[in-house]
Amino acid sequence: MEKGWKQVFLTAYDYQAEMAKSILEENGIKAVVLNQKDSVYKLFGNYEIYVEEKSESEALELLKDLKN
C-alpha cells in the first residue's frame, strides 16, 4: 500500500471487509479494501482494509466490535 495509509482491519471474509469499509465510510473515513486472496485457491489470503494515517485511531475504534 502507498505511503501514508495504515491497515486497520484484516479478515478472510469478503462480507466482513465490505462491512468494515461501509462503517468507515458512513463515518466520513475514506477506506480501501485490498484483496490478497489467491485467485486460484480462494482458501488462502485475506482482505485488508486501509485508511489514511490521520484516521487510523478513529477507524480502529469504529471497527473494534466487528473484530469479535
C-alpha positions in Angstrom: 0.0 0.0 0.0 1.1 3.6 -0.6 2.9 5.6 2.0 0.5 7.4 4.4 -2.0 4.6 4.6 -2.4 2.2 7.6 -4.0 -1.2 7.8 -6.9 -1.2 10.3 -8.7 -4.4 9.6 -7.8 -7.9 8.3 -10.3 -10.7 7.5 -10.6 -13.8 5.5 -14.2 -13.0 4.6 -15.3 -10.6 1.9 -18.6 -9.7 3.6 -16.6 -8.6 6.7 -14.3 -6.5 4.6 -17.3 -4.8 2.9 -19.0 -4.2 6.3 -15.8 -2.6 7.7 -15.5 -0.3 4.6 -19.1 0.7 4.9 -18.8 1.5 8.6 -15.8 3.7 8.0 -17.3 5.5 5.0 -20.5 6.2 6.9 -18.4 7.9 9.5 -16.5 10.0 6.9 -13.4 7.9 6.7 -12.0 7.1 3.3 -11.3 3.3 3.2 -9.7 1.0 0.7 -10.1 -2.8 0.5 -7.1 -4.7 -0.7 -7.9 -8.2 -1.8 -5.0 -10.5 -1.1 -6.9 -13.7 -1.8 -5.2 -16.2 -4.1 -7.0 -16.1 -7.5 -6.9 -19.8 -7.9 -7.2 -21.1 -4.4 -9.7 -19.0 -2.7 -8.9 -20.5 0.7 -5.6 -18.6 1.0 -5.2 -15.0 1.7 -7.1 -12.1 3.3 -8.8 -8.9 2.7 -7.0 -5.9 4.2 -8.7 -2.6 5.0 -6.6 0.6 4.8 -7.3 4.2 5.9 -5.3 7.4 5.7 -2.8 7.6 8.6 -4.6 10.6 10.1 -7.8 8.5 10.5 -6.2 5.3 12.0 -7.1 5.7 15.6 -10.8 6.6 14.8 -11.0 3.8 12.4 -9.7 1.3 14.9 -12.2 2.5 17.5 -15.1 2.1 15.0 -14.1 -1.4 14.0 -13.2 -2.9 17.4 -16.6 -4.6 17.7 -16.5 -6.0 14.2 -13.3 -8.0 15.0 -15.1 -10.0 17.7 
